[in-house]
Amino acid sequence: MNVIAKSALVRFWEGQPKGEPRRAAQAAFTQWHTAASDASWNNFDALKHTFNSADYVGNGKVVFDVGGNKYRLVGLVAYRTKRIYVLFVGTHADYDRIDVTVL
C-alpha cells in the first residue's frame, strides 16, 4: 500500500518531547508504516490480518491502534488504488477529542 503521506507521521513524532516520548512515537509509527507499505490489501478482512485491532468506521475510514494503543491513526483506505490517505495522527487522548466522521 502507498501511504499518503508519511510526512504526517514524521510531523507527529517530531512534535513529541525529546527523548523517550519522541523515540517511542517514532518507533511505533515507523513499524506501522513499514507493515502498511508492505501490504497489498483488497478488502478490510485482509487489512485485519495485518492489523487485528483496526476498526472500520465508515466511508472508507479505518482507525488503527498504534504503539500498543498509545496512538491512533485514521486513514482513508482505497483498496482498488492501493493507497492509505492519512487523515489523523495523534495520541489516544487526542483521538478521543475528535469526531472521526468529519475527517
ChimeraX attribute file (.defattr): number of C-alpha atoms within 10 A of each C-alpha:
attribute: neighborCount
match mode: 1-to-1
recipient: residues
	/A:1	19
	/A:2	18
	/A:3	18
	/A:4	15
	/A:5	13
	/A:6	14
	/A:7	11
	/A:8	15
	/A:9	23
	/A:10	15
	/A:11	12
	/A:12	17
	/A:13	23
	/A:14	15
	/A:15	12
	/A:16	15
	/A:17	11
	/A:18	10
	/A:19	8
	/A:20	10
	/A:21	13
	/A:22	16
	/A:23	14
	/A:24	15
	/A:25	25
	/A:26	20
	/A:27	13
	/A:28	18
	/A:29	22
	/A:30	18
	/A:31	14
	/A:32	20
	/A:33	17
	/A:34	12
	/A:35	13
	/A:36	19
	/A:37	15
	/A:38	11
	/A:39	15
	/A:40	16
	/A:41	20
	/A:42	13
	/A:43	12
	/A:44	16
	/A:45	11
	/A:46	13
	/A:47	20
	/A:48	14
	/A:49	11
	/A:50	14
	/A:51	17
	/A:52	12
	/A:53	14
	/A:54	19
	/A:55	16
	/A:56	16
	/A:57	12
	/A:58	10
	/A:59	9
	/A:60	13
	/A:61	21
	/A:62	22
	/A:63	20
	/A:64	20
	/A:65	20
	/A:66	23
	/A:67	18
	/A:68	9
	/A:69	11
	/A:70	14
	/A:71	19
	/A:72	23
	/A:73	21
	/A:74	24
	/A:75	22
	/A:76	21
	/A:77	24
	/A:78	17
	/A:79	16
	/A:80	10
	/A:81	11
	/A:82	15
	/A:83	20
	/A:84	22
	/A:85	16
	/A:86	20
	/A:87	17
	/A:88	20
	/A:89	23
	/A:90	19
	/A:91	18
	/A:92	15
	/A:93	11
	/A:94	12
	/A:95	17
	/A:96	11
	/A:97	8
	/A:98	11
	/A:99	8
	/A:100	16
	/A:101	9
	/A:102	5
	/A:103	11
